[in-house]
Amino acid sequence: MFSLAKEAGLAKESVTRLARGRPVRAATARKLCQVLKVEFDEMFEFVEDANG
């Protein structure tokens, strides 16, 4: 996971959150998609939080 985080320019904790199914920011998800060469819509979906 560390190499993926490094390549995406993200903190290791951000990638760990995602791997554990925890929420991440859209910008984080987009960076990972770019590195993995997959479309955002293939890996993620937007879910509104409690604030709408």
C-alpha positions as CSV (number, residue, x, y, z in Angstrom):
1,M,0.0,0.0,0.0
2,F,2.9,2.4,0.7
3,S,4.1,2.3,-2.9
4,L,0.5,3.0,-4.2
5,A,0.2,5.9,-1.8
6,K,3.6,7.3,-2.8
7,E,2.9,7.0,-6.5
8,A,-0.5,8.7,-6.1
9,G,1.1,11.4,-3.9
10,L,-1.2,10.5,-0.9
11,A,-0.6,9.7,2.7
12,K,-0.4,6.0,3.5
13,E,-3.3,6.5,5.9
14,S,-5.6,7.7,3.1
15,V,-5.0,4.5,1.1
16,T,-5.5,2.4,4.3
17,R,-8.8,4.1,4.9
18,L,-10.0,3.2,1.4
19,A,-8.7,-0.4,1.7
20,R,-10.8,-0.7,4.9
21,G,-13.9,0.6,3.2
22,R,-13.9,3.9,5.1
23,P,-14.9,7.1,3.4
24,V,-12.3,9.1,1.5
25,R,-12.5,12.5,-0.3
26,A,-13.3,12.4,-4.0
27,A,-9.9,14.0,-4.8
28,T,-8.2,11.1,-3.1
29,A,-10.3,8.5,-5.0
30,R,-9.6,10.3,-8.3
31,K,-5.8,10.2,-7.7
32,L,-5.9,6.5,-7.0
33,C,-8.0,5.9,-10.1
34,Q,-5.4,7.8,-12.2
35,V,-2.6,5.6,-10.8
36,L,-4.5,2.4,-11.2
37,K,-5.7,3.5,-14.7
38,V,-9.4,2.8,-14.0
39,E,-12.4,5.1,-14.4
40,F,-13.7,6.6,-11.3
41,D,-17.3,5.3,-11.9
42,E,-15.9,1.8,-12.1
43,M,-14.6,1.8,-8.6
44,F,-16.5,4.4,-6.6
45,E,-19.9,5.9,-6.1
46,F,-20.9,9.2,-4.4
47,V,-22.8,8.8,-1.1
48,E,-24.2,11.9,0.6
49,D,-23.1,12.3,4.2
50,A,-25.4,13.3,7.0
51,N,-25.1,17.0,6.1
52,G,-26.6,16.4,2.7
